[in-house]
Amino acid sequence: MQTKNLPHKTEERPMIYQVIPRLFTNMQPECTRFGTLDQNGSGKFDDYTPRLLKSIKDLGVTHIWYTGIIENATKTDFSGFGIRPDNPNVVKGEAGSPYAIKDYYDVNPCLATDVNRRMHEFEALVERTHSAGLKVIIDFVPNHTARQYFSDAKPDGEVDFGVYDDINMSFAPMNNYYYSTRQQFAPHFPIDGYGKPYVEFPAKATGNDCFSAFPGINDWYETAKLNYGHDYGNGADHFFPLPDTWVKMLRIIRFWASKGVDGFRCDMVFMVPQAFWHWLIPIIKQDFPEVVFLGEIYDVALYRPFLDYACFDYLYDKVNLYDTLVGIETGKVSAACLTGCWQTVDGIGERMLNFLENHDEVRFGSKSYAGTPDYVVPSLVVSSMMGKGPFMVYFGQELGESAKDNEGFAGDNDRTSIFDYWSYDTMRRWYDNGNCTTEFLSPHEKWLRSLYSRVLHLCNECAALRVGDFFDLMYVNLRNRHLDPNFVFAFLRYIKGEEAVLVVANFSHSQADVRINFPALALDMSGIAEGPFDATDLLSGKRSVLRISEDSPTLVSVGGKNAAVLHFRIRNPEKTKQNINPKVS
């Protein structure tokens, strides 16, 4: 497709590719469960060559989210490089959780070819990413730290979290942590299995708002909750004078933004007071106006407050669209529920991030989701094409990686491990020691990667899918005996009087020969004149004739677990004939 020929060119929709660098390029052919760094290896910053970055960009990607950049607690001993070791009894897995930060001013040493030059290698990675035409997103983890926080790399004059805390107070406005005073940290499981037992007195509150000294095995026991001035004991806020944690976090964000980071995926934003974000984000944008803030959030009632008052650019739409798509694919929810998804975010949809996979969720092709990546088309089309907002792909998703390995701490949980050193066959065959080719992929994997590339490109190269309006066709088809709303979802994306895309997603296993009713309102709002239209399916390239009329339904045939994305030019007698269809390649 030639983007330069399209009308209404505006800023691209962000197409985000999430990678875990420790895993993404690791070529270790055989890994050991619970394996160490020496046994299982790790991907490196230096692996992201111009060739690799171009291969990612060629998928239609605009941003790379490098997950696990900032240094986290780990069982790996890097003391030979001047890095204080962590007590392994409060580290999950050999590699450790990327969300148990031990030093906000450093990068993970396992990602460096030369550990002593690890920050220089990260800075070079940022430069290469930008040279490839991509933007850099990293994690910002504001709610909690590792239980043992110590910065070896902090700037002169910076003081670590907790150094000046009054540990005799369960809450104090200027404390960085919350404490269970006069109680030793004593979780409901042993913390003396690896070498020296872990001792913490008084106990800090655990990151998932567990304010007891006795967290369970399913708590975030490897983390300590940070204090932003909210007293959980009586519900009072103490935001003036500015809490010390606020000031520390401002300096941390400025540090990373000054290194060229283009955006921050902010972890569990709703567990931090909205007032902090309302203060922080505008200050950062004064000096770094292009930096974006993407929030992980799980409460639809908080969507608008976090976009408006808390100043986020984008938010996850997990509990709305993602959970609905999971329910449809697993047979628990009707496809008709998708109407409620866009209604929930009506007016803010272009600021919601949609996805089918990320590091927290099960893989689409896993046994607890679809069972095979073959069924992804309808979910992929709906998730990426319903709105104008960002869309995200998790590394290996485009190859059908289905999380069948049991890596160690993560277990067989249908997710790709974030805690273990590991390597994945699907990625090794594609990465091929940096060659980044499809030579060793199966025909199915090649088809799948081509599908994802096609969809990501369409989201920006088809004007109607990039900036066009949305019309849900289901309300006039719920009682249509030729369209089963439990399995079929149809909608229109359009630029009035110019072009339109009719999308019909079929979640059933059987072919659906549907007859879609078009209401007068849809025709009026889109500027579609009744009559036949030459249409092109933007997924398959097949051409057909669409007969659209208010008085008779439009016939569309869609294969099982498939979708039709039918692009056509809208007749407009006020315009001279012109070809504004995107080229189909």
C-alpha positions as CSV (number, residue, x, y, z in Angstrom):
1,M,0.0,0.0,0.0
2,Q,1.1,3.6,-0.7
3,T,0.3,5.7,2.4
4,K,1.2,8.9,0.5
5,N,-1.9,8.4,-1.8
6,L,-4.3,8.2,1.0
7,P,-6.5,11.1,2.1
8,H,-6.8,12.4,5.7
9,K,-3.3,11.5,6.7
10,T,-2.9,12.3,10.3
11,E,-0.6,11.0,13.0
12,E,-0.3,7.2,12.9
13,R,-2.2,5.0,15.3
14,P,0.4,3.5,17.7
15,M,1.0,-0.1,16.8
16,I,3.0,-1.4,19.8
17,Y,5.2,-4.5,19.8
18,Q,6.0,-5.8,23.3
19,V,9.2,-7.7,23.8
20,I,10.9,-9.1,26.8
21,P,14.6,-8.7,25.7
22,R,15.8,-11.4,28.1
23,L,13.7,-13.9,26.2
24,F,13.1,-12.5,22.7
25,T,16.6,-13.1,21.1
26,N,17.9,-15.9,23.4
27,M,19.2,-18.7,21.1
28,Q,19.9,-21.3,23.8
29,P,18.6,-24.5,22.1
30,E,17.9,-26.5,25.3
31,C,16.9,-24.9,28.5
32,T,16.7,-26.3,32.0
33,R,13.8,-25.8,34.3
34,F,14.7,-23.3,37.0
35,G,17.9,-22.8,35.0
36,T,20.4,-20.1,35.9
37,L,21.7,-17.4,33.6
38,D,24.8,-19.4,32.8
39,Q,22.6,-22.5,32.0
40,N,19.8,-20.9,30.0
41,G,21.3,-17.6,28.7
42,S,19.7,-14.3,28.0
43,G,19.0,-12.0,25.1
44,K,21.0,-8.8,25.0
45,F,20.6,-5.1,24.1
46,D,23.2,-5.6,21.3
47,D,20.9,-8.2,19.6
48,Y,18.7,-5.4,18.4
49,T,20.6,-4.7,15.2
50,P,19.3,-2.5,12.4
51,R,18.2,-5.7,10.7
52,L,16.2,-6.9,13.6
53,L,14.6,-3.5,14.2
54,K,13.7,-3.2,10.5
55,S,12.0,-6.7,10.6
56,I,9.9,-5.5,13.6
57,K,9.0,-2.2,11.8
58,D,8.1,-4.1,8.7
59,L,5.3,-5.8,10.6
60,G,3.6,-2.4,10.7
61,V,4.9,-1.6,14.2
62,T,5.4,2.1,15.3
63,H,6.6,1.5,18.9
64,I,8.6,-1.1,20.8
65,W,7.8,-1.7,24.4
66,Y,11.0,-3.1,25.9
67,T,9.8,-4.9,29.0
68,G,12.1,-5.5,31.9
69,I,14.7,-2.8,31.3
70,I,15.0,-1.2,34.7
71,E,17.0,-3.4,37.1
72,N,15.0,-5.8,39.1
73,A,15.9,-8.2,42.0
74,T,17.3,-11.4,40.8
75,K,18.9,-14.6,42.1
76,T,21.8,-14.0,39.7
77,D,24.9,-12.7,41.5
78,F,26.4,-9.6,39.8
79,S,28.4,-8.5,42.9
80,G,31.6,-8.9,40.8
81,F,30.4,-5.8,38.9
82,G,29.7,-3.7,42.0
83,I,26.0,-4.6,42.1
84,R,24.7,-5.5,45.6
85,P,23.2,-9.1,45.5
86,D,19.6,-9.8,46.5
87,N,18.4,-12.3,49.0
88,P,17.1,-15.1,46.8
89,N,14.4,-16.0,49.4
90,V,12.3,-13.0,48.3
91,V,12.9,-13.3,44.5
92,K,10.5,-15.1,42.2
93,G,12.3,-17.3,39.7
94,E,16.0,-17.2,38.8
95,A,15.7,-14.1,36.7
96,G,13.3,-12.3,39.0
97,S,10.2,-10.3,38.3
98,P,10.7,-7.2,36.0
99,Y,8.2,-5.5,38.4
100,A,10.3,-5.9,41.6
101,I,12.6,-3.0,40.9
102,K,15.8,-2.8,43.0
103,D,17.4,0.2,41.3
104,Y,15.3,2.8,39.4
105,Y,18.5,4.3,37.9
106,D,20.0,1.2,36.4
107,V,19.3,-1.3,33.7
108,N,19.2,-5.1,34.0
109,P,22.8,-6.4,33.9
110,C,21.7,-9.7,32.3
111,L,20.9,-7.8,29.1
112,A,24.4,-6.3,28.7
113,T,27.2,-7.8,26.7
114,D,29.6,-5.9,28.8
115,V,28.0,-5.5,32.3
116,N,30.2,-2.5,33.1
117,R,28.9,-0.7,30.1
118,R,25.3,-1.7,30.5
119,M,23.8,1.8,30.5
120,H,25.8,2.8,27.4
121,E,24.4,-0.3,25.7
122,F,20.9,0.7,26.5
123,E,21.5,4.2,25.3
124,A,22.8,2.8,22.0
125,L,19.7,0.6,21.8
126,V,17.5,3.7,22.1
127,E,19.5,5.4,19.3
128,R,19.2,2.3,17.0
129,T,15.5,2.0,17.6
130,H,15.0,5.7,16.7
131,S,17.2,5.3,13.6
132,A,14.9,2.4,12.5
133,G,11.9,4.8,12.7
134,L,10.5,3.3,15.9
135,K,9.7,4.8,19.3
136,V,10.8,3.4,22.6
137,I,8.5,2.5,25.5
138,I,9.8,1.2,28.8
139,D,8.1,0.2,32.1
140,F,7.6,2.6,34.9
141,V,6.7,0.7,38.1
142,P,5.4,3.3,40.6
143,N,3.5,1.3,43.1
144,H,6.2,-0.9,44.7
145,T,9.8,-1.8,44.7
146,A,11.7,-5.0,45.4
147,R,11.8,-5.8,49.1
148,Q,15.5,-4.9,49.2
149,Y,15.8,-1.6,47.3
150,F,19.3,-0.3,46.8
151,S,20.6,1.9,43.9
152,D,24.2,1.3,42.9
153,A,23.8,3.8,40.0
154,K,21.8,6.7,41.5
155,P,23.0,10.2,40.7
156,D,25.0,12.2,43.2
157,G,22.8,13.5,46.0
158,E,20.0,11.0,45.4
159,V,18.8,9.1,48.5
160,D,17.4,5.6,48.3
161,F,13.8,4.8,49.2
162,G,13.3,4.2,52.9
163,V,16.6,5.6,54.1
164,Y,14.9,8.3,56.2
165,D,11.7,6.6,57.0
166,D,10.4,6.6,60.6
167,I,10.0,2.9,60.9
168,N,8.1,3.3,64.2
169,M,5.2,4.7,62.3
170,S,2.9,2.4,60.2
171,F,2.2,5.5,58.1
172,A,3.9,8.9,58.0
173,P,3.4,11.4,55.1
174,M,7.1,11.6,54.3
175,N,7.8,7.9,54.6
176,N,8.5,6.0,51.4
177,Y,7.0,2.7,52.7
178,Y,4.2,1.5,54.9
179,Y,5.2,-0.7,58.0
180,S,3.8,-3.3,60.3
181,T,5.4,-1.8,63.4
182,R,7.0,-4.1,65.9
183,Q,6.3,-7.1,63.6
184,Q,8.9,-9.1,61.6
185,F,8.1,-10.0,58.0
186,A,6.8,-13.6,58.3
187,P,5.0,-14.8,55.2
188,H,3.0,-18.1,55.2
189,F,5.8,-20.0,53.6
190,P,9.5,-20.5,54.3
191,I,12.0,-17.7,53.5
192,D,15.1,-19.5,54.5
193,G,15.4,-22.1,51.6
194,Y,18.3,-20.3,49.8
195,G,21.3,-19.6,51.9
196,K,21.0,-16.8,54.4
197,P,17.4,-16.4,55.7
198,Y,15.6,-13.2,54.8
199,V,15.0,-10.9,57.8
200,E,12.9,-7.7,57.6
201,F,12.0,-5.8,60.7
202,P,9.7,-4.1,60.9
203,A,7.8,-5.6,58.0
204,K,7.0,-3.4,55.0
205,A,3.5,-3.7,53.4
206,T,3.4,-5.9,50.3
207,G,2.9,-4.4,46.8
208,N,-0.7,-5.7,46.3
209,D,-2.0,-3.7,49.2
210,C,-1.3,-6.4,51.8
211,F,-0.6,-4.4,54.9
212,S,0.0,-7.5,57.1
213,A,3.4,-8.8,58.0
214,F,2.1,-12.2,57.0
215,P,1.5,-12.3,53.2
216,G,0.6,-15.5,51.4
217,I,2.3,-17.3,48.6
218,N,-0.1,-15.7,46.1
219,D,0.6,-12.2,47.3
220,W,3.3,-10.0,45.7
221,Y,5.6,-11.0,48.5
222,E,8.7,-10.0,46.6
223,T,7.6,-6.4,46.6
224,A,7.2,-3.5,49.1
225,K,4.3,-1.0,48.7
226,L,5.4,2.6,48.2
227,N,3.7,5.4,50.1
228,Y,2.4,8.4,48.1
229,G,0.8,10.2,51.1
230,H,-2.4,8.2,51.4
231,D,-3.2,6.8,54.8
232,Y,-4.9,3.5,54.3
233,G,-5.7,3.4,58.0
234,N,-8.2,6.3,58.0
235,G,-8.4,7.1,54.3
236,A,-6.9,10.6,54.7
237,D,-4.6,12.1,52.0
238,H,-1.5,14.0,52.9
239,F,-0.4,15.6,49.6
240,F,1.0,18.9,50.9
241,P,3.8,19.4,51.4
242,L,4.7,17.1,48.5
243,P,5.4,13.6,49.7
244,D,9.0,12.5,49.3
245,T,8.0,9.6,47.1
246,W,6.4,12.1,44.6
247,V,9.6,14.0,44.3
248,K,11.8,10.9,43.9
249,M,9.6,9.6,41.2
250,L,9.6,12.9,39.3
251,R,13.4,12.7,39.2
252,I,13.3,9.1,38.0
253,I,11.0,9.8,35.1
254,R,13.0,12.8,34.1
255,F,16.2,10.6,34.1
256,W,14.7,8.1,31.6
257,A,13.0,10.7,29.4
258,S,16.4,12.5,29.1
259,K,17.8,9.3,27.6
260,G,15.4,9.5,24.7
261,V,12.6,7.2,26.0
262,D,9.4,8.1,24.2
263,G,6.9,6.6,26.5
264,F,6.2,4.9,29.7
265,R,3.9,1.9,30.3
266,C,2.9,2.6,33.9
267,D,2.3,-0.4,36.0
268,M,-0.9,-0.7,38.1
269,V,-1.7,3.0,37.9
270,F,-4.9,2.8,39.9
271,M,-2.9,1.7,43.0
272,V,-1.2,5.1,43.1
273,P,-3.3,8.2,44.0
274,Q,-4.7,10.1,41.0
275,A,-3.4,13.3,42.4
276,F,0.1,12.2,41.9
277,W,-0.4,11.6,38.2
278,H,-2.3,14.9,37.9
279,W,0.9,16.6,39.3
280,L,3.6,14.5,37.6
281,I,2.5,14.1,34.0
282,P,2.0,17.8,33.1
283,I,5.4,18.6,34.7
284,I,7.1,16.0,32.6
285,K,5.4,17.2,29.4
286,Q,6.6,20.7,30.0
287,D,10.1,19.5,29.2
288,F,9.3,16.4,27.2
289,P,6.0,17.2,25.4
290,E,6.1,14.2,23.1
291,V,6.5,11.6,25.9
292,V,3.4,9.4,26.2
293,F,2.0,7.7,29.3
294,L,0.2,4.4,29.0
295,G,-1.6,3.2,32.0
296,E,-2.3,-0.4,33.1
297,I,-5.8,-0.3,34.7
298,Y,-8.6,-2.8,35.5
299,D,-11.6,-0.7,36.4
300,V,-13.8,0.8,33.7
301,A,-15.2,3.3,36.2
302,L,-11.7,4.8,36.4
303,Y,-11.1,5.1,32.7
304,R,-12.3,8.7,32.3
305,P,-10.8,10.0,35.6
306,F,-7.4,8.6,34.6
307,L,-7.6,10.1,31.1
308,D,-9.0,13.5,32.2
309,Y,-7.8,14.3,35.7
310,A,-4.8,12.0,35.9
311,C,-3.6,13.1,32.4
312,F,-2.8,9.7,30.8
313,D,-2.6,9.5,27.1
314,Y,-3.7,5.9,26.8
315,L,-5.1,3.2,29.0
316,Y,-5.5,-0.6,28.8
317,D,-8.9,-1.8,27.8
318,K,-8.5,-5.1,29.5
319,V,-11.6,-5.7,31.5
320,N,-13.9,-4.4,28.8
321,L,-13.0,-5.5,25.2
322,Y,-10.2,-8.0,26.0
323,D,-12.2,-9.9,28.6
324,T,-15.3,-9.9,26.3
325,L,-13.2,-11.4,23.4
326,V,-11.9,-14.1,25.7
327,G,-15.4,-14.9,26.7
328,I,-16.6,-15.1,23.1
329,E,-13.7,-17.4,22.1
330,T,-14.2,-19.7,25.1
331,G,-17.9,-19.9,24.5
332,K,-19.0,-18.1,27.7
333,V,-20.1,-14.8,26.1
334,S,-22.2,-13.9,23.1
335,A,-20.6,-11.8,20.3
336,A,-23.5,-9.4,20.8
337,C,-21.8,-8.2,24.0
338,L,-19.2,-6.4,21.8
339,T,-21.8,-3.6,21.3
340,G,-21.5,-2.9,25.0
341,C,-17.7,-2.7,24.7
342,W,-17.7,0.3,22.4
343,Q,-20.5,1.9,24.3
344,T,-18.5,1.7,27.5
345,V,-15.6,3.7,25.9
346,D,-17.7,5.9,23.6
347,G,-15.9,9.2,23.4
348,I,-12.6,7.9,24.7
349,G,-12.1,4.9,22.4
350,E,-9.2,6.4,20.5
351,R,-7.3,6.6,23.8
352,M,-7.8,2.9,24.8
353,L,-5.1,0.3,24.0
354,N,-6.5,-3.0,22.7
355,F,-4.6,-6.3,22.6
356,L,-5.1,-10.0,22.5
357,E,-1.9,-10.9,24.5
358,N,0.6,-9.4,26.9
359,H,2.9,-10.7,29.6
360,D,0.1,-10.9,32.2
361,E,-2.4,-12.8,30.1
362,V,-2.5,-16.3,28.7
363,R,-1.4,-16.8,25.1
364,F,-4.2,-16.8,22.6
365,G,-3.3,-20.3,21.3
366,S,-2.9,-21.8,24.7
367,K,-5.2,-24.5,26.1
368,S,-6.9,-22.1,28.4
369,Y,-7.8,-19.6,25.7
370,A,-8.5,-20.6,22.0
371,G,-6.4,-23.8,22.1
372,T,-4.9,-22.9,18.7
373,P,-3.6,-19.7,17.1
374,D,-5.6,-20.7,13.9
375,Y,-8.8,-19.1,15.4
376,V,-7.3,-15.6,15.8
377,V,-8.7,-13.8,12.8
378,P,-12.1,-12.5,14.1
379,S,-10.6,-11.5,17.5
380,L,-7.7,-9.8,15.8
381,V,-9.8,-7.9,13.4
382,V,-12.3,-6.7,16.0
383,S,-9.7,-5.7,18.5
384,S,-7.6,-3.8,16.0
385,M,-10.2,-2.3,13.8
386,M,-13.1,-1.3,16.0
387,G,-11.5,1.9,17.1
388,K,-8.8,4.6,16.4
389,G,-6.6,3.8,19.4
390,P,-3.4,1.9,19.8
391,F,-3.1,-1.8,19.3
392,M,-0.5,-4.1,20.8
393,V,1.1,-7.4,19.8
394,Y,3.2,-9.5,22.2
395,F,6.4,-11.0,20.9
396,G,5.8,-14.4,19.3
397,Q,2.1,-13.8,19.0
398,E,2.5,-13.2,15.3
399,L,4.1,-16.7,15.1
400,G,1.5,-18.5,17.1
401,E,3.6,-19.0,20.2
402,S,1.3,-20.8,22.6
403,A,3.2,-21.1,25.9
404,K,3.5,-24.8,26.1
405,D,6.8,-24.8,28.0
406,N,7.2,-25.3,31.7
407,E,10.0,-22.9,32.4
408,G,10.4,-23.2,36.2
409,F,8.9,-20.7,38.6
410,A,6.1,-19.7,36.1
411,G,5.1,-23.3,35.7
412,D,2.7,-24.6,33.1
413,N,0.3,-21.6,33.3
414,D,-0.3,-20.9,29.6
415,R,1.8,-17.7,29.8
416,T,5.2,-16.8,28.7
417,S,7.4,-16.6,31.8
418,I,8.6,-13.2,33.1
419,F,10.5,-14.8,36.0
420,D,12.7,-17.4,34.3
421,Y,15.7,-17.4,32.0
422,W,14.3,-19.2,28.9
423,S,14.3,-19.5,25.1
424,Y,11.4,-20.3,22.8
425,D,11.6,-22.5,19.7
426,T,9.2,-20.3,17.7
427,M,11.4,-17.2,18.3
428,R,14.7,-19.0,17.7
429,R,13.6,-20.2,14.3
430,W,12.5,-16.8,13.2
431,Y,15.4,-14.8,14.9
432,D,17.9,-17.3,13.5
433,N,21.0,-15.7,15.2
434,G,20.0,-12.3,13.9
435,N,19.1,-13.2,10.3
436,C,15.4,-12.6,11.0
437,T,14.0,-14.7,8.2
438,T,10.9,-16.9,7.7
439,E,13.1,-19.7,6.2
440,F,12.6,-22.0,9.2
441,L,9.0,-21.2,9.9
442,S,6.2,-23.6,9.0
443,P,3.7,-22.6,6.3
444,H,1.2,-21.9,9.0
445,E,3.6,-19.7,10.9
446,K,4.4,-17.8,7.7
447,W,0.7,-17.3,7.1
448,L,0.1,-16.1,10.6
449,R,3.0,-13.6,10.5
450,S,1.7,-12.3,7.2
451,L,-1.8,-11.9,8.6
452,Y,-0.5,-9.8,11.5
453,S,1.6,-7.7,9.2
454,R,-1.4,-7.1,7.0
455,V,-3.6,-6.1,9.9
456,L,-1.1,-3.8,11.5
457,H,-0.4,-2.0,8.2
458,L,-4.1,-1.7,7.4
459,C,-4.7,0.1,10.7
460,N,-2.6,3.0,9.5
461,E,-2.7,2.7,5.7
462,C,-6.5,2.5,5.3
463,A,-7.8,6.0,6.1
464,A,-11.2,4.6,7.2
465,L,-9.5,2.3,9.7
466,R,-7.1,5.0,10.9
467,V,-9.3,8.0,11.4
468,G,-12.8,6.9,10.2
469,D,-16.0,7.0,12.3
470,F,-17.6,3.8,13.6
471,F,-21.2,2.5,13.2
472,D,-22.4,-0.6,14.9
473,L,-24.8,-2.5,12.6
474,M,-26.0,-5.0,15.2
475,Y,-28.9,-3.1,16.7
476,V,-30.9,-3.6,13.4
477,N,-29.7,-7.2,13.1
478,L,-30.3,-8.7,16.5
479,R,-33.5,-10.4,15.3
480,N,-32.2,-11.2,11.9
481,R,-32.6,-14.9,11.3
482,H,-29.9,-14.7,8.6
483,L,-27.3,-13.3,11.1
484,D,-26.6,-15.1,14.5
485,P,-25.5,-12.3,16.9
486,N,-24.1,-14.9,19.2
487,F,-21.3,-15.5,16.7
488,V,-21.3,-12.7,14.2
489,F,-20.4,-9.1,14.7
490,A,-20.7,-6.5,12.0
491,F,-19.8,-2.8,11.9
492,L,-18.9,0.0,9.6
493,R,-15.8,2.3,9.5
494,Y,-16.2,5.2,7.2
495,I,-15.1,8.7,6.1
496,K,-18.3,10.3,5.1
497,G,-18.8,10.6,1.4
498,E,-15.4,9.1,0.6
499,E,-14.7,5.5,1.7
500,A,-16.0,2.8,4.0
501,V,-15.0,-0.6,5.3
502,L,-17.7,-3.1,6.2
503,V,-16.3,-5.5,8.8
504,V,-18.0,-8.9,9.5
505,A,-16.3,-11.1,12.1
506,N,-17.5,-14.7,12.4
507,F,-16.5,-16.4,15.7
508,S,-18.2,-19.7,14.9
509,H,-16.5,-22.7,13.3
510,S,-18.9,-22.8,10.4
511,Q,-19.2,-20.6,7.4
512,A,-21.7,-17.8,7.9
513,D,-23.7,-16.6,4.9
514,V,-25.2,-13.5,6.5
515,R,-27.6,-10.9,5.3
516,I,-26.9,-7.6,6.9
517,N,-29.6,-5.0,7.3
518,F,-28.4,-1.4,6.8
519,P,-30.5,1.2,8.6
520,A,-31.2,4.6,7.1
521,L,-29.2,6.2,9.8
522,A,-26.0,4.4,8.8
523,L,-26.5,5.4,5.2
524,D,-27.1,9.0,6.1
525,M,-24.2,9.3,8.5
526,S,-21.7,7.6,6.2
527,G,-23.0,9.2,3.0
528,I,-23.5,5.8,1.3
529,A,-25.8,6.0,-1.7
530,E,-27.9,2.9,-2.2
531,G,-26.7,0.6,-4.9
532,P,-24.0,-1.8,-5.9
533,F,-20.4,-1.2,-4.8
534,D,-17.2,-2.7,-6.0
535,A,-15.5,-4.0,-2.8
536,T,-12.2,-5.5,-2.0
537,D,-11.5,-7.7,1.0
538,L,-8.5,-6.1,2.5
539,L,-7.4,-9.3,4.2
540,S,-7.7,-11.7,1.2
541,G,-7.6,-9.3,-1.7
542,K,-10.7,-10.9,-3.2
543,R,-13.1,-8.6,-5.0
544,S,-16.9,-8.7,-4.9
545,V,-20.0,-6.6,-5.4
546,L,-21.8,-5.3,-2.3
547,R,-25.4,-4.4,-2.8
548,I,-26.4,-1.9,-0.1
549,S,-29.9,-0.7,0.4
550,E,-32.1,0.3,3.3
551,D,-34.9,-1.9,1.9
552,S,-33.0,-5.2,1.3
553,P,-30.2,-6.9,3.2
554,T,-26.6,-7.1,2.0
555,L,-25.2,-10.7,1.5
556,V,-21.7,-11.4,2.9
557,S,-20.2,-14.9,3.2
558,V,-17.5,-15.4,5.9
559,G,-15.7,-18.6,6.6
560,G,-15.6,-20.1,10.1
561,K,-13.2,-18.3,12.5
562,N,-12.7,-15.7,9.9
563,A,-13.6,-12.1,9.0
564,A,-14.4,-10.0,6.0
565,V,-12.9,-6.5,5.8
566,L,-14.6,-5.1,2.7
567,H,-13.4,-1.7,1.5
568,F,-15.3,0.3,-1.0
569,R,-15.6,3.8,-2.3
570,I,-18.7,5.7,-1.4
571,R,-20.5,7.3,-4.3
572,N,-20.8,11.1,-3.9
573,P,-22.3,13.0,-6.7
574,E,-20.6,16.2,-5.6
575,K,-17.1,14.6,-6.1
576,T,-15.5,13.9,-9.4
577,K,-14.4,10.3,-10.0
578,Q,-11.2,9.5,-8.2
579,N,-9.6,6.4,-6.9
580,I,-9.3,6.7,-3.2
581,N,-9.2,3.0,-2.5
582,P,-6.0,1.8,-0.8
583,K,-4.0,-0.4,-3.0
584,V,-4.2,-4.1,-2.2
585,S,-0.9,-5.8,-2.2
